Amino acid sequence: MHKRELEVRRLGRIGYGDAFELQKSLERDVIERRQQDYLLLLEHPHTFTVGRRSKENGVLATAENLKTIGAEVFETDRGGKVTYHGLGQVVGYPIISLSPDREDVHCYVRDIEEVLIRTMADYGIEAFRIEGLTGVHTTEGKIAAIGIHIKRWVTTHGFALNVNTDLSYFNWIIACEGEPVTSMDRMLGREIDIAEVENNLVKNFADVFGFPHVFETKTTTLLTTLAA
C-alpha cells in the first residue's frame, strides 16, 4: 500500500520531447527521494513513437507524408512497438516507485489496464484485456495502448487513451499487433469532455494503486481523499 502522495500535473498540449525531458527529471527525483509520486496527464501534437520492440518498417509514412499530415517521429526507450499520440487523446505518464511492495512488471501493466477498464466502465463502455496482448480492448477494437519503462523500480511512459481521436493517423503505422483501433467518441457517438475523462482516470488510478491522497499542483487543491 502506498503511503506517499500522488501529485497530478495536467499539462495540456505539450510536445513529445518536452514531456520526455520532464519525465526524466521527475524520474530522477523519485529515484533519489522515494517520497512522492507523479501522474502526468497531457495531449501530444501528432506524433508517432517507436518503442524498443519496433521493426524498422513500423512507420509507413514517408518524410513527405509526415510533413503533409503534420506528424513527427520519435524513437523512445519504452517497451512495445510503434504507436500514435495525437489530438483528442489522453496520455498518462505515471512516474511512481514500485518499490518495495509492487516490484512486478507484469502486475504493474495489469494494474494500468485495470485503471483504463474502470474508466471505460464509467462511460458504459465494456473494455477488456486480450491474453498475450498489452493494452485495453473493446468489441470494436483497441481503445488504449500501454508502453512502459522501468528504472530502479521507478516507472516512466504509460498509456494513451483514444477519446476524441482522429483514428486515420493509425493508418500510417503498423500499430502493435495490427489490431483495429477505436475511440470513446466513436463508440458513444458524441464528443467526450477531456477534463472529465482525466478526473475519472485520476480517481481510478488512486483506487487501483492505493494512493490515499491525490493533489493537483495547478490548483493546489485536494482532488480526492480515498480510504486505504
Short mmCIF file of the C-alpha atoms (twelve columns), coordinates in Angstrom:
data_MODEL
# 
_entry.id   MODEL 
# 
loop_
_atom_site.group_PDB 
_atom_site.id 
_atom_site.type_symbol 
_atom_site.label_atom_id 
_atom_site.label_alt_id 
_atom_site.label_comp_id 
_atom_site.label_asym_id 
_atom_site.label_seq_id 
_atom_site.Cartn_x 
_atom_site.Cartn_y 
_atom_site.Cartn_z 
_atom_site.pdbx_PDB_model_num 
ATOM 1   C CA . MET A 1   0.000   0.000   0.000   1 
ATOM 2   C CA . HIS A 2   1.362   3.419   -0.983  1 
ATOM 3   C CA . LYS A 3   1.760   5.928   1.832   1 
ATOM 4   C CA . ARG A 4   3.182   8.664   -0.368  1 
ATOM 5   C CA . GLU A 5   1.124   11.355  -2.053  1 
ATOM 6   C CA . LEU A 6   0.362   11.366  -5.751  1 
ATOM 7   C CA . GLU A 7   0.891   14.700  -7.477  1 
ATOM 8   C CA . VAL A 8   -1.180  15.108  -10.637 1 
ATOM 9   C CA . ARG A 9   0.015   17.528  -13.294 1 
ATOM 10  C CA . ARG A 10  -2.327  18.340  -16.180 1 
ATOM 11  C CA . LEU A 11  -0.016  19.707  -18.836 1 
ATOM 12  C CA . GLY A 12  -2.447  20.307  -21.694 1 
ATOM 13  C CA . ARG A 13  -0.891  20.068  -25.139 1 
ATOM 14  C CA . ILE A 14  2.868   19.533  -24.963 1 
ATOM 15  C CA . GLY A 15  5.467   18.302  -27.428 1 
ATOM 16  C CA . TYR A 16  6.737   14.765  -27.010 1 
ATOM 17  C CA . GLY A 17  10.342  15.832  -26.480 1 
ATOM 18  C CA . ASP A 18  9.440   18.299  -23.726 1 
ATOM 19  C CA . ALA A 19  7.258   15.712  -21.975 1 
ATOM 20  C CA . PHE A 20  10.067  13.164  -22.193 1 
ATOM 21  C CA . GLU A 21  12.531  15.561  -20.547 1 
ATOM 22  C CA . LEU A 22  10.042  16.270  -17.754 1 
ATOM 23  C CA . GLN A 23  9.535   12.553  -17.179 1 
ATOM 24  C CA . LYS A 24  13.272  12.003  -16.862 1 
ATOM 25  C CA . SER A 25  13.599  14.895  -14.415 1 
ATOM 26  C CA . LEU A 26  10.793  13.526  -12.235 1 
ATOM 27  C CA . GLU A 27  12.217  10.007  -12.570 1 
ATOM 28  C CA . ARG A 28  15.466  11.232  -11.021 1 
ATOM 29  C CA . ASP A 29  13.521  12.913  -8.221  1 
ATOM 30  C CA . VAL A 30  11.565  9.760   -7.373  1 
ATOM 31  C CA . ILE A 31  14.660  7.533   -7.531  1 
ATOM 32  C CA . GLU A 32  16.638  9.825   -5.242  1 
ATOM 33  C CA . ARG A 33  13.975  10.661  -2.662  1 
ATOM 34  C CA . ARG A 34  11.213  7.973   -2.872  1 
ATOM 35  C CA . GLN A 35  8.891   10.429  -1.112  1 
ATOM 36  C CA . GLN A 36  6.370   11.456  -3.761  1 
ATOM 37  C CA . ASP A 37  4.934   10.034  -6.969  1 
ATOM 38  C CA . TYR A 38  3.572   11.755  -10.050 1 
ATOM 39  C CA . LEU A 39  0.921   11.300  -12.711 1 
ATOM 40  C CA . LEU A 40  1.208   13.481  -15.807 1 
ATOM 41  C CA . LEU A 41  -1.911  13.867  -17.953 1 
ATOM 42  C CA . LEU A 42  -1.487  15.560  -21.312 1 
ATOM 43  C CA . GLU A 43  -2.104  15.676  -25.041 1 
ATOM 44  C CA . HIS A 44  0.598   15.459  -27.689 1 
ATOM 45  C CA . PRO A 45  0.566   17.011  -31.157 1 
ATOM 46  C CA . HIS A 46  0.528   14.379  -33.916 1 
ATOM 47  C CA . THR A 47  3.415   12.057  -33.049 1 
ATOM 48  C CA . PHE A 48  4.490   8.508   -33.872 1 
ATOM 49  C CA . THR A 49  6.686   6.905   -31.220 1 
ATOM 50  C CA . VAL A 50  8.923   3.927   -31.888 1 
ATOM 51  C CA . GLY A 51  9.416   1.552   -28.958 1 
ATOM 52  C CA . ARG A 52  12.218  -0.899  -28.294 1 
ATOM 53  C CA . ARG A 53  10.388  -3.838  -29.919 1 
ATOM 54  C CA . SER A 54  9.555   -1.982  -33.118 1 
ATOM 55  C CA . LYS A 55  10.781  -3.043  -36.524 1 
ATOM 56  C CA . GLU A 56  12.231  -0.553  -38.977 1 
ATOM 57  C CA . ASN A 57  9.122   -0.597  -41.166 1 
ATOM 58  C CA . GLY A 58  6.706   0.182   -38.318 1 
ATOM 59  C CA . VAL A 59  6.124   3.719   -39.623 1 
ATOM 60  C CA . LEU A 60  4.640   3.566   -43.108 1 
ATOM 61  C CA . ALA A 61  4.649   7.322   -43.702 1 
ATOM 62  C CA . THR A 62  7.486   8.792   -45.763 1 
ATOM 63  C CA . ALA A 63  9.178   12.043  -44.823 1 
ATOM 64  C CA . GLU A 64  6.888   13.810  -47.304 1 
ATOM 65  C CA . ASN A 65  3.820   12.111  -45.815 1 
ATOM 66  C CA . LEU A 66  4.859   13.199  -42.336 1 
ATOM 67  C CA . LYS A 67  5.175   16.786  -43.488 1 
ATOM 68  C CA . THR A 68  1.756   16.672  -45.137 1 
ATOM 69  C CA . ILE A 69  -0.046  15.255  -42.110 1 
ATOM 70  C CA . GLY A 70  1.924   17.369  -39.637 1 
ATOM 71  C CA . ALA A 71  3.398   14.490  -37.637 1 
ATOM 72  C CA . GLU A 72  6.799   13.802  -36.068 1 
ATOM 73  C CA . VAL A 73  8.556   10.530  -35.282 1 
ATOM 74  C CA . PHE A 74  10.434  9.877   -32.035 1 
ATOM 75  C CA . GLU A 75  12.466  6.851   -31.017 1 
ATOM 76  C CA . THR A 76  11.945  6.172   -27.331 1 
ATOM 77  C CA . ASP A 77  13.045  3.855   -24.544 1 
ATOM 78  C CA . ARG A 78  9.627   2.466   -23.678 1 
ATOM 79  C CA . GLY A 79  8.630   -1.107  -24.354 1 
ATOM 80  C CA . GLY A 80  6.324   -2.040  -27.187 1 
ATOM 81  C CA . LYS A 81  6.308   -1.218  -30.875 1 
ATOM 82  C CA . VAL A 82  5.048   1.803   -32.833 1 
ATOM 83  C CA . THR A 83  2.084   3.810   -31.634 1 
ATOM 84  C CA . TYR A 84  0.372   7.112   -32.348 1 
ATOM 85  C CA . HIS A 85  -0.102  10.053  -30.000 1 
ATOM 86  C CA . GLY A 86  -2.200  12.995  -31.031 1 
ATOM 87  C CA . LEU A 87  -5.031  15.424  -30.587 1 
ATOM 88  C CA . GLY A 88  -8.097  14.205  -28.767 1 
ATOM 89  C CA . GLN A 89  -6.107  11.578  -26.890 1 
ATOM 90  C CA . VAL A 90  -5.412  11.489  -23.151 1 
ATOM 91  C CA . VAL A 91  -1.844  10.400  -22.495 1 
ATOM 92  C CA . GLY A 92  -0.920  9.393   -18.958 1 
ATOM 93  C CA . TYR A 93  2.645   9.142   -17.688 1 
ATOM 94  C CA . PRO A 94  2.875   7.725   -14.149 1 
ATOM 95  C CA . ILE A 95  6.259   8.349   -12.553 1 
ATOM 96  C CA . ILE A 96  5.875   6.208   -9.456  1 
ATOM 97  C CA . SER A 97  8.058   3.975   -7.315  1 
ATOM 98  C CA . LEU A 98  7.041   0.324   -7.357  1 
ATOM 99  C CA . SER A 99  9.469   -0.456  -4.539  1 
ATOM 100 C CA . PRO A 100 9.190   -2.199  -2.190  1 
ATOM 101 C CA . ASP A 101 5.662   -3.626  -2.386  1 
ATOM 102 C CA . ARG A 102 4.847   -3.639  -6.132  1 
ATOM 103 C CA . GLU A 103 8.045   -4.916  -7.763  1 
ATOM 104 C CA . ASP A 104 6.330   -6.882  -10.521 1 
ATOM 105 C CA . VAL A 105 6.394   -5.531  -14.080 1 
ATOM 106 C CA . HIS A 106 3.515   -7.673  -15.350 1 
ATOM 107 C CA . CYS A 107 1.374   -6.772  -12.361 1 
ATOM 108 C CA . TYR A 108 2.073   -3.080  -12.987 1 
ATOM 109 C CA . VAL A 109 0.896   -3.349  -16.593 1 
ATOM 110 C CA . ARG A 110 -2.225  -5.245  -15.498 1 
ATOM 111 C CA . ASP A 111 -2.931  -2.501  -12.946 1 
ATOM 112 C CA . ILE A 112 -2.660  0.199   -15.622 1 
ATOM 113 C CA . GLU A 113 -5.080  -1.817  -17.736 1 
ATOM 114 C CA . GLU A 114 -7.420  -2.026  -14.741 1 
ATOM 115 C CA . VAL A 115 -7.386  1.770   -14.371 1 
ATOM 116 C CA . LEU A 116 -8.414  2.125   -18.011 1 
ATOM 117 C CA . ILE A 117 -11.031 -0.628  -17.860 1 
ATOM 118 C CA . ARG A 118 -12.671 1.047   -14.848 1 
ATOM 119 C CA . THR A 119 -12.588 4.408   -16.607 1 
ATOM 120 C CA . MET A 120 -14.315 2.926   -19.641 1 
ATOM 121 C CA . ALA A 121 -16.930 1.383   -17.335 1 
ATOM 122 C CA . ASP A 122 -17.651 4.896   -16.023 1 
ATOM 123 C CA . TYR A 123 -18.937 5.642   -19.539 1 
ATOM 124 C CA . GLY A 124 -20.756 2.368   -20.058 1 
ATOM 125 C CA . ILE A 125 -18.060 1.032   -22.386 1 
ATOM 126 C CA . GLU A 126 -17.225 -2.636  -21.866 1 
ATOM 127 C CA . ALA A 127 -13.443 -2.914  -22.103 1 
ATOM 128 C CA . PHE A 128 -11.243 -5.920  -21.518 1 
ATOM 129 C CA . ARG A 129 -7.811  -7.499  -21.805 1 
ATOM 130 C CA . ILE A 130 -6.794  -9.940  -24.524 1 
ATOM 131 C CA . GLU A 131 -4.408  -12.643 -23.388 1 
ATOM 132 C CA . GLY A 132 -0.975  -12.218 -24.900 1 
ATOM 133 C CA . LEU A 133 -1.543  -8.565  -25.823 1 
ATOM 134 C CA . THR A 134 -0.903  -5.353  -23.902 1 
ATOM 135 C CA . GLY A 135 -3.491  -2.597  -23.733 1 
ATOM 136 C CA . VAL A 136 -7.250  -2.295  -23.385 1 
ATOM 137 C CA . HIS A 137 -9.682  -3.559  -25.994 1 
ATOM 138 C CA . THR A 138 -13.362 -3.359  -26.878 1 
ATOM 139 C CA . THR A 139 -15.578 -5.278  -29.287 1 
ATOM 140 C CA . GLU A 140 -14.857 -2.524  -31.843 1 
ATOM 141 C CA . GLY A 141 -11.072 -2.514  -31.430 1 
ATOM 142 C CA . LYS A 142 -8.250  -1.377  -29.184 1 
ATOM 143 C CA . ILE A 143 -9.071  1.792   -27.289 1 
ATOM 144 C CA . ALA A 144 -5.903  2.294   -25.213 1 
ATOM 145 C CA . ALA A 145 -2.233  1.464   -25.733 1 
ATOM 146 C CA . ILE A 146 0.346   0.896   -22.998 1 
ATOM 147 C CA . GLY A 147 4.126   1.126   -23.173 1 
ATOM 148 C CA . ILE A 148 6.340   1.465   -20.126 1 
ATOM 149 C CA . HIS A 149 9.923   1.864   -18.984 1 
ATOM 150 C CA . ILE A 150 11.178  0.963   -15.508 1 
ATOM 151 C CA . LYS A 151 14.474  2.061   -13.976 1 
ATOM 152 C CA . ARG A 152 15.333  1.028   -10.413 1 
ATOM 153 C CA . TRP A 153 11.631  0.221   -9.986  1 
ATOM 154 C CA . VAL A 154 10.529  3.730   -10.976 1 
ATOM 155 C CA . THR A 155 8.142   3.914   -13.932 1 
ATOM 156 C CA . THR A 156 8.030   6.256   -16.910 1 
ATOM 157 C CA . HIS A 157 5.906   6.395   -20.072 1 
ATOM 158 C CA . GLY A 158 2.464   4.855   -19.638 1 
ATOM 159 C CA . PHE A 159 -0.796  4.836   -21.587 1 
ATOM 160 C CA . ALA A 160 -2.602  6.564   -24.434 1 
ATOM 161 C CA . LEU A 161 -6.411  6.542   -24.386 1 
ATOM 162 C CA . ASN A 162 -8.311  7.376   -27.569 1 
ATOM 163 C CA . VAL A 163 -11.030 9.820   -26.546 1 
ATOM 164 C CA . ASN A 164 -11.876 12.165  -29.455 1 
ATOM 165 C CA . THR A 165 -9.046  10.866  -31.611 1 
ATOM 166 C CA . ASP A 166 -8.667  11.080  -35.399 1 
ATOM 167 C CA . LEU A 167 -8.118  7.379   -35.966 1 
ATOM 168 C CA . SER A 168 -6.959  7.876   -39.564 1 
ATOM 169 C CA . TYR A 169 -3.451  8.560   -38.221 1 
ATOM 170 C CA . PHE A 170 -3.182  4.888   -37.238 1 
ATOM 171 C CA . ASN A 171 -3.243  4.062   -40.969 1 
ATOM 172 C CA . TRP A 172 0.293   5.438   -41.216 1 
ATOM 173 C CA . ILE A 173 1.794   2.862   -38.848 1 
ATOM 174 C CA . ILE A 174 1.749   -0.845  -38.109 1 
ATOM 175 C CA . ALA A 175 0.483   -0.450  -34.560 1 
ATOM 176 C CA . CYS A 176 1.250   -3.182  -32.038 1 
ATOM 177 C CA . GLU A 177 -0.122  -6.432  -33.456 1 
ATOM 178 C CA . GLY A 178 -2.063  -4.749  -36.246 1 
ATOM 179 C CA . GLU A 179 -5.413  -4.977  -34.452 1 
ATOM 180 C CA . PRO A 180 -8.153  -2.432  -35.269 1 
ATOM 181 C CA . VAL A 181 -8.448  0.693   -33.127 1 
ATOM 182 C CA . THR A 182 -11.398 2.674   -31.839 1 
ATOM 183 C CA . SER A 183 -12.127 5.691   -29.637 1 
ATOM 184 C CA . MET A 184 -14.599 6.744   -26.988 1 
ATOM 185 C CA . ASP A 185 -16.350 9.253   -29.228 1 
ATOM 186 C CA . ARG A 186 -16.775 6.668   -31.981 1 
ATOM 187 C CA . MET A 187 -18.259 4.147   -29.576 1 
ATOM 188 C CA . LEU A 188 -20.557 6.608   -27.818 1 
ATOM 189 C CA . GLY A 189 -21.475 8.701   -30.845 1 
ATOM 190 C CA . ARG A 190 -20.626 12.038  -29.227 1 
ATOM 191 C CA . GLU A 191 -17.659 14.208  -28.313 1 
ATOM 192 C CA . ILE A 192 -16.319 13.429  -24.858 1 
ATOM 193 C CA . ASP A 193 -15.221 16.004  -22.280 1 
ATOM 194 C CA . ILE A 194 -11.467 15.501  -21.873 1 
ATOM 195 C CA . ALA A 195 -11.292 17.047  -18.392 1 
ATOM 196 C CA . GLU A 196 -13.997 14.681  -17.167 1 
ATOM 197 C CA . VAL A 197 -12.076 11.689  -18.534 1 
ATOM 198 C CA . GLU A 198 -8.960  12.910  -16.739 1 
ATOM 199 C CA . ASN A 199 -10.912 13.227  -13.469 1 
ATOM 200 C CA . ASN A 200 -12.091 9.636   -13.777 1 
ATOM 201 C CA . LEU A 201 -8.588  8.431   -14.634 1 
ATOM 202 C CA . VAL A 202 -7.180  10.130  -11.535 1 
ATOM 203 C CA . LYS A 203 -9.791  8.591   -9.247  1 
ATOM 204 C CA . ASN A 204 -9.378  5.115   -10.709 1 
ATOM 205 C CA . PHE A 205 -5.584  5.388   -10.642 1 
ATOM 206 C CA . ALA A 206 -5.667  6.298   -6.946  1 
ATOM 207 C CA . ASP A 207 -8.065  3.440   -6.214  1 
ATOM 208 C CA . VAL A 208 -6.085  0.776   -8.070  1 
ATOM 209 C CA . PHE A 209 -2.661  1.848   -6.807  1 
ATOM 210 C CA . GLY A 210 -3.755  2.647   -3.268  1 
ATOM 211 C CA . PHE A 211 -2.853  6.334   -3.030  1 
ATOM 212 C CA . PRO A 212 -4.759  7.797   -0.050  1 
ATOM 213 C CA . HIS A 213 -4.022  11.412  -1.027  1 
ATOM 214 C CA . VAL A 214 -4.044  12.921  -4.505  1 
ATOM 215 C CA . PHE A 215 -3.456  16.592  -5.235  1 
ATOM 216 C CA . GLU A 216 -3.004  18.743  -8.301  1 
ATOM 217 C CA . THR A 217 -0.250  21.322  -8.363  1 
ATOM 218 C CA . LYS A 218 -2.096  23.535  -10.804 1 
ATOM 219 C CA . THR A 219 -4.762  24.412  -8.259  1 
ATOM 220 C CA . THR A 220 -3.025  23.128  -5.099  1 
ATOM 221 C CA . THR A 221 -6.408  21.811  -4.030  1 
ATOM 222 C CA . LEU A 222 -7.040  18.289  -2.916  1 
ATOM 223 C CA . LEU A 223 -8.704  16.343  -5.716  1 
ATOM 224 C CA . THR A 224 -9.757  13.373  -3.655  1 
ATOM 225 C CA . THR A 225 -9.066  11.691  -0.373  1 
ATOM 226 C CA . LEU A 226 -9.612  7.983   -0.572  1 
ATOM 227 C CA . ALA A 227 -9.721  5.424   2.180   1 
ATOM 228 C CA . ALA A 228 -6.951  2.857   2.103   1 
# 
